[in-house]
Amino acid sequence: MTSKFRIHVLGLPHTKTHLDYVACAFTQKILLFCKMMHQRGHYIIHYGVEGSNPECDENVVVLSDEEFTKEFGVNKKHTDLYKFNTDSEAVRIYTENCIKEISKRKQKNDFILPFWGCGQQAICESFPDMLTVEPGIGYIGAAFAPFKIYESYFMLSYDAGRTNNYLLPSFYDVVIPPFFDLDEFEYNPNDRTKGPDRYFAFLGRIGDHKGVNIAIQVCKVLGVKLKIGGQPCDEYKNFN
């Protein structure tokens, strides 16, 4: 018989856990995690901004839409990068409300998952009796939890070397690649586009640190069109 867990999922204070905001990779991970684990029968409690709609058992609002808009404005979700500041008033309110609401709901052996890493460290440290698991680590210098889940062996090895933990790695550090929902992708086995209609696609934050410059160079050499989708960084604000 498979064990069922109670998992407290911390959404982001600067986006809503909603399909409209999945240009943010962290938001996408939270949405997919909630869906995957809820459908496996685990009890999921999500804490986030008003308007979030993850698949879960309890969706707890810890930051109102008014507070969210006051701090971050009306974000052009599909074109502008998301704004965030760990010292902002919105994050302070979010943190205080998370601690208050988790205190009402926590039970023995509950898990708490800070998808925003050290941006949610204060929340997790308020509950030393809970099992803090930091999921989806694909960033540098922010991992703090006693139990860590990395997105790749490269990130696990890099973080271990950076923190001098490569000689005594934690037994509990593990690599679990992100979950993808195949229902969100349409596969056409008969699509074999050739000739002038052939193209490659780049999806993600539009910046050289994500490799879009390499994609552009490769497609120029091959003489193939490149379709780019994502939020542009400063160097590509006027890119067409």
N, C-alpha and C positions, 0 to 999 in steps of 0.2 A: 504494500500500500504506500503510495507516494505521500510524503509529508507535505502539509500545507503551511505556508508561512504568512505572517502579517508584516507587510512592507510599507514603510512610510516613505513616500517618494517626494523629494523636494523639487518643485518646479522652479523656474527662473523668475526673479523679480523684474527683469527687463524685457521679457516677452510673455506671451500667453501660450499655454500648452494647447495649441490649436493648429490645424493644418495651414491656416493663413500665415503662420510664423515659422514654417519648417525650412526657410532659407537659413535659419540658425540651426547648426548641426546638433547642438545640445538639446534644443527643443524637439527636434526630430527623434533623438534618442529616447527622450522621456516619453513621448507619445507612443513609440513602438514598444518600449519596455513595458509600459502599463498594459498595453493590449496583449502582448505576449504572455505576461505573467498572470494577468487576470483570467485569460482564457485557459490557462493551466490550472486554475482553481485557487490561486493564492489571493489573500485579502489585501487589496491595494488601497492605500489612503494617500491621496495626492494633495499637496499644498501649493497653491499658486495664485495667479492674478485672476480677478473676476473676468469671466468670459472664456476661461480655459474649459476644455471639454474632453479630457482623456477618458479612456475606458477604465473605470475603477469602481470600487465599492463606496468610497466617500471622496467627494471633491470639495476640499476645504478652501474657502477664499481667505487669503491672508493679506491681500493688497487690493483695494477697490479700484475700479476702472478710473475713477476720478483721481485718485492718488497716482496711479500709473501714468495717466495722461499729463498730469501736472509736472511730473518728473521728466518724462521722456518725450512729451509732445505727441502729435499725430504722426507716427512714423510711416514713411512710405515703404511698407514692408518688402516690396518686390524690387526696390531700386537702391535704398539707402542701407548702410551698415547699421546694425543695432547699437544703440548707445548703452553703456553701463558704467557704473562707478560704485565700487564697493563702499565708499564713504558717503553715499548720497542719502537723502532723507527717506526716499522710497525703500532703499535696502534696509535702513534702520527699522522702519515700520514693519516691513516684511519679516525681518529677523525676529523682532519682538513678538509678532503675532504667531509666527511658526512655533516659537518656544511655548507660548501660551496654549495653542491648540494641540500640539503634540502632548503636552503635559496632561491634557484632558483624556487622551485616547490611548496612550502607550500602555502596553502590557508586557509581562515577562517574556523574554526571548524575542521581542520585536526587532526587526531590522529598520535602519534608517539609511537612506541613500542620498548623498549630496552630489547631484549631477554637475553642480557648478564648482566643485572642488573647494578650494580655500575660501571662496566667496560665501560658503555656507558652513565654514568650520566652527564659527561661534555657536551655531545652532546645535551641531553634533556634540560639541564639548559640554553643552548644558545637560546632556543625557549620557553620562558615562556608563549607565546600567544598560544601555541599548547597544545593539550590534551595528557599528558604523561600517558600511562597505562603500568605498569610493568607486563608482562604476565608470566605464568608458573613458579611461585616462588616455588622452591623446595629446596632452599638453605638457609643458616643461615647467618644473619647479613649483608645482602647486599641490602635489599629492601629500596628504597628511594622515589619512585614516589607517587604522591598524590592519584593515583588510582592503586590498586594492585589486581592481580588475582593469587590466590594460587592454588597449585595442590591438596591439601588435607586440611581437617579441622584440622588435626594434625599440619601442618605447619602454618596455620593461627593462631591457638591458641598458638603455641609455640612462634611465632614471637611477638604476642600481649603481652604475658607474659614477654618475654625477654626485650621488650622495654617499659614495664609498661603501655601499652595502653589497658590492659584488662578491665579497668574500663570505658574507653571512646573509644571503638573501632570505627574506621571509618565506616560510613554508607556505603561507597563505596567499602570496602574490600569484596572480594567475592571468592568463591571456584568454579572453573570450571576444571574438570579433563581433561587431554590431549586428543587430537583427534587422533583416529586411523583410518587408511584407510583400510577397509576390503578387498579391492582388492589386498593388499599386502600379504594376508594370504590365503593359500590354505587349505580348510577344506575337509577332507575325512571322511564322516560319517561311512564308512565301515572299517576304520582302528581301529582294536581292538587288537593291538599287545600284545602278551602274551609270557610267557616262556622266553627263553634266549635272545630274540630280544627286550624284553620290556626295555624301558629306560625313564628316566626323563631328562629334558633339563633346563639348566641355561643360560640365555642370559643377558649380561650386563658387566660392568666393573668388571674384575676378581680380587676381593679383599675382605678381611674379612668384611670391612665396608659395603659391598653390600650383605653380607650373603652367599657367596659361600662356606665358611667353614661349615656352617650349612647344606647346601645342600649336601655337601660331606659326612658329618656325618650321615645324614638321609639315604642316599642311601646305605652306608656301612651296616647300621643296617638292612635295608630292603633287602639287597642283590640284588639291582637293579643297572644297569649301569646308569651313569650320563654323558651326553654330555654337554660340556661347550663351549660357544661361546662368544668372547669379547676380549677387550684389557687387557692384564695382568698388574697388579700393581707390584711393586718391589718384594713383597713376593711370587709372583707366576710366576716370569720371566722364571724360569726353570721347571715349573710344567708340568707334562705329565700325 
